[in-house]
Amino acid sequence: MNNNDLPSISALSKGENSWRIDWFGDLAFPNRLIRRTQPSLFLHLSRVLNNNYRDDPSVLLSPDSTTPAKFQRKVWISAGTLPLLRIGDIWRNDKLEASPEYQLETFVDLRIDDTTVSLIKAGLNLDHKGFLLPISEHPWHMQCTHSYCVMVELPGDRRLIIPCIELIRFYFGSSSSLLTKLFLSPLERKALYSNPQFDNATGRLVLELAEKISGASAADIGRLHLDPAAWRAALHVGASALKASLAKQSVYPQAFFPFEGKTTLVAAGKWLSFEDQLQATFIVYNLRSCSHPLRLKTASLTDPGAAAQLHRTL
């Protein structure tokens, strides 16, 4: 792809320096005159010091590869741009320069339910035995220790930790319009779609998208209609933000998996130590794939602004 065809986000990187997306901070409406209906996320970035990552991405696993976390740049980014933003990505001169794999791992047959998955804060000191994300190995989250993550238990007293914003991006990031609706509570079905018709014999769902909802989210919205677990997960994003806002606290959105059952996850991130175990915690920077079977096989939608139907087979 020509570099001119890449998405451009001017707030991320000015000039020729390379900047790494480190973490997502709180959610707010930083300028209501401009974004009255557009929630924004406080994004934390560090300047990359070791440019050898272009030939050897593993150098980025070292805290010394970027400027110290206390010197992070912080910028407000509209929540609708989240589909384009992944922790660990490198941006330069307003454009995405690289999506390093860091440590790419496959977690086979994970059990996803309330016995194996819990909600934690990024700064958790587990049973007063040590921080799950030790600052010496992972300083990039240190200004967002109250942000939420989900923790999945792994065999051998190990764990997988996924920032909630990454969970939201991966499972609901098909369009900016859907993501923006998710962060605004209360989420109502009529804000996304109407007139759903499901054929049990064929597994075909027909629905009418709400105004300004992108057709790219047809499959996601179809799952929200058919799967109670997915709908509950979607509702919880905005509800958690509203609860924190009403309590006059910093708003760090919470999220859960939009399903229960077994899955195999492929993720890019970094192994961290805990106590005397070297590879005890895998912090996910970005999810690459999820094998959980989806209930929706075929979706059709009627877009009020288009003359034809769109058919999507998953």
C-alpha positions in Angstrom: 0.0 0.0 0.0 1.2 3.5 -0.9 2.1 5.5 2.2 -0.4 8.2 1.0 -3.2 5.7 1.3 -2.5 5.0 5.0 -4.9 6.6 7.6 -3.6 9.9 9.0 -4.1 11.1 12.6 -2.4 14.4 13.0 -2.6 14.4 16.9 -0.4 11.3 17.2 3.0 12.2 15.7 4.4 15.5 14.5 7.7 15.6 12.6 10.0 12.7 11.8 10.2 11.1 15.3 8.6 7.7 15.8 6.0 7.4 18.6 4.8 4.2 20.2 1.2 3.9 21.5 1.8 2.8 25.1 -1.7 2.7 26.7 -5.2 4.1 26.8 -6.1 6.4 29.7 -9.4 7.8 30.8 -12.5 8.7 28.8 -13.9 12.2 28.8 -15.4 15.0 26.7 -12.3 17.3 26.7 -13.8 20.0 24.5 -17.6 20.0 24.6 -17.8 22.9 22.1 -16.2 20.7 19.5 -17.1 17.1 20.6 -20.4 17.5 22.5 -21.5 14.0 21.4 -18.0 12.6 20.8 -16.3 10.9 23.8 -12.5 10.9 23.6 -9.8 8.8 25.1 -6.6 10.1 26.6 -3.8 8.3 24.7 -0.3 7.9 26.1 2.7 7.7 23.7 6.4 7.4 24.1 9.1 8.5 21.6 11.0 5.5 20.2 14.8 5.9 20.9 16.1 2.6 19.5 15.4 2.8 15.7 16.8 -0.7 15.2 13.2 -2.0 15.7 12.8 -1.6 11.9 15.2 -4.6 11.5 14.7 -6.2 15.0 11.3 -5.5 16.6 12.4 -7.4 19.7 14.3 -4.3 20.9 11.0 -2.7 21.7 10.5 -5.2 24.5 13.1 -3.3 26.5 11.9 -0.2 28.6 15.0 1.5 27.3 13.7 1.5 23.8 11.6 4.5 24.4 11.7 7.7 26.4 10.9 7.2 30.1 7.2 6.9 30.8 7.1 10.1 32.9 7.8 12.0 29.6 5.0 10.4 27.7 3.0 12.5 25.3 -0.7 12.6 26.1 -3.3 13.4 23.5 -7.1 13.3 23.3 -8.3 11.0 20.5 -11.9 10.6 19.5 -13.2 7.2 20.6 -14.4 6.7 17.0 -10.8 6.4 15.8 -10.2 3.4 18.1 -10.4 0.9 15.2 -7.1 2.5 13.9 -5.3 2.4 17.2 -3.5 -0.5 18.8 -1.1 -0.6 21.8 2.4 -1.1 20.6 1.9 0.4 17.1 4.5 2.9 15.9 3.4 6.2 14.3 5.6 8.7 12.5 4.7 11.9 10.6 1.0 11.4 11.3 0.8 7.9 9.8 1.1 4.3 11.0 4.7 3.2 10.4 4.8 -0.3 11.9 2.7 -2.9 13.8 5.4 -5.0 15.5 4.6 -8.5 16.8 6.6 -8.1 20.0 6.0 -11.6 21.4 3.3 -13.3 19.4 1.6 -16.0 21.3 -1.3 -18.5 20.8 -3.4 -19.5 23.8 -5.3 -22.7 22.9 -8.7 -23.7 24.3 -9.1 -20.9 26.8 -12.2 -21.2 29.0 -14.0 -17.9 29.1 -16.5 -17.6 31.9 -16.9 -16.1 35.4 -14.7 -18.9 36.9 -11.7 -18.0 34.8 -12.1 -14.3 33.9 -11.9 -11.4 36.3 -11.8 -7.6 36.1 -8.7 -6.0 37.5 -6.9 -2.7 37.5 -3.6 -2.3 35.7 -1.8 -1.5 38.9 -3.0 -4.6 40.8 -0.6 -5.9 43.5 -1.7 -9.5 43.6 -2.2 -10.7 47.2 0.5 -8.2 48.2 3.1 -10.4 46.5 4.0 -8.1 43.7 2.5 -6.1 40.8 1.2 -8.1 37.9 2.6 -5.5 35.6 6.0 -4.7 37.2 7.2 -1.1 36.5 10.7 -2.3 36.0 9.6 -4.5 33.0 6.6 -2.6 31.8 6.7 1.1 32.7 4.4 2.2 29.9 1.1 1.8 31.9 2.4 3.6 35.0 0.3 6.7 34.6 -2.8 4.7 34.0 -2.7 2.2 36.9 -6.4 2.7 37.6 -7.4 1.6 34.0 -9.2 -1.7 33.8 -8.1 -5.0 32.3 -9.5 -8.5 32.1 -7.4 -11.3 33.5 -7.8 -14.8 32.2 -6.3 -17.7 34.2 -3.8 -19.9 32.4 -2.4 -23.3 33.4 0.7 -23.4 35.6 -0.3 -20.4 37.8 0.1 -18.0 34.9 -2.3 -15.4 33.5 -3.3 -13.5 30.4 -4.1 -9.7 30.9 -6.0 -7.7 28.2 -6.6 -4.0 28.6 -10.4 -3.4 28.4 -10.0 -0.8 25.7 -8.2 -3.4 23.5 -11.1 -5.9 24.2 -13.6 -3.2 23.0 -11.5 -2.3 20.0 -11.1 -5.9 18.9 -14.7 -7.2 19.4 -16.6 -4.0 18.6 -14.2 -2.0 16.4 -15.8 -2.6 13.0 -16.8 1.0 12.7 -16.4 4.3 14.5 -20.1 4.8 14.6 -20.7 1.6 16.6 -17.8 2.4 19.0 -19.1 5.9 19.7 -22.6 4.5 20.5 -21.0 2.0 22.9 -19.3 4.7 25.0 -22.5 6.7 25.3 -24.9 5.3 28.0 -27.6 4.2 28.0 -27.1 2.1 24.9 -30.4 1.4 23.2 -31.1 -1.1 20.4 -33.0 1.5 18.4 -29.8 3.6 18.3 -28.3 0.7 16.3 -31.0 -1.0 14.4 -34.7 -1.7 14.0 -37.1 -4.2 12.4 -35.0 -7.4 12.9 -36.3 -10.5 11.2 -34.5 -13.8 11.8 -35.1 -17.0 9.9 -34.3 -20.0 12.1 -34.2 -22.4 9.1 -31.6 -20.5 7.1 -29.8 -18.7 10.0 -30.4 -15.4 8.1 -31.0 -12.1 9.9 -32.4 -9.1 8.2 -32.4 -5.7 10.0 -32.5 -2.0 9.3 -29.5 0.0 10.5 -30.1 3.2 12.4 -29.2 6.5 10.8 -25.4 7.0 10.6 -24.5 3.4 11.6 -22.0 2.0 9.2 -22.8 -1.1 7.2 -19.3 -2.4 8.2 -20.9 -3.2 11.6 -23.7 -5.3 10.2 -22.3 -8.6 11.6 -21.4 -7.1 15.0 -24.9 -5.6 15.3 -26.5 -8.8 14.2 -24.6 -10.6 17.0 -25.8 -8.0 19.5 -29.4 -8.7 18.5 -29.1 -12.5 18.7 -26.6 -13.1 21.5 -27.5 -12.0 25.0 -23.9 -12.3 26.2 -22.8 -10.0 23.4 -25.5 -7.5 24.3 -24.6 -7.5 28.0 -21.0 -6.9 27.1 -21.9 -4.0 24.9 -24.2 -2.5 27.6 -21.5 -2.7 30.2 -19.0 -0.5 28.4 -21.2 2.7 28.6 -22.8 1.7 31.9 -19.4 1.5 33.6 -18.4 4.8 32.2 -21.6 6.5 33.3 -21.2 5.0 36.8 -17.7 6.5 37.2 -18.8 9.8 35.8 -21.8 10.1 38.2 -19.4 9.3 41.1 -17.1 12.1 39.8 -14.3 9.7 39.3 -11.9 9.4 36.3 -13.7 7.4 33.7 -11.9 4.1 32.8 -14.3 2.0 30.8 -14.7 -1.6 31.7 -15.4 -4.5 29.3 -15.9 -8.2 29.2 -15.7 -10.9 26.5 -18.9 -10.8 24.4 -19.3 -14.6 24.7 -18.8 -17.5 27.1 -17.2 -20.8 26.2 -13.9 -22.0 24.7 -11.7 -20.0 22.4 -8.1 -19.9 21.0 -6.6 -16.4 21.1 -3.7 -15.1 19.2 -2.2 -12.0 20.7 0.9 -9.7 20.4 2.3 -8.6 23.7 5.0 -9.2 26.3 5.7 -11.9 28.9 6.3 -10.5 32.4 7.7 -12.1 35.5 5.9 -12.6 38.9 7.7 -13.6 42.0 10.3 -16.1 40.8 8.5 -17.2 37.6 9.9 -15.5 34.5 6.9 -16.0 32.1 4.0 -15.7 34.5 1.9 -12.9 33.0 1.3 -12.1 29.3 0.2 -8.5 28.8 -1.7 -8.2 25.5 -1.0 -5.2 23.4 -3.4 -6.2 20.7 -5.5 -9.3 19.9 -4.9 -10.8 16.4 -7.6 -13.5 16.3 -10.3 -15.3 18.2 -11.6 -18.8 17.3 -14.9 -18.7 19.2 -17.7 -19.8 16.9 -20.1 -17.0 16.2 -23.9 -17.6 16.2 -24.5 -15.3 13.2 -23.9 -17.0 9.9 -25.5 -14.6 7.4 -26.6 -11.0 7.9 -28.5 -8.7 5.6 -29.3 -5.1 6.3 -31.3 -2.3 4.9 -29.6 1.0 4.9 -32.0 3.9 4.7 -29.5 5.8 2.7 -28.8 3.1 0.2 -30.9 1.5 -2.5 -29.6 -2.1 -2.2 -29.3 -4.6 0.6 -25.9 -5.7 1.8 -25.3 -9.4 2.4 -22.5 -10.6 4.6 -21.4 -14.2 5.1 -19.1 -14.7 8.1 
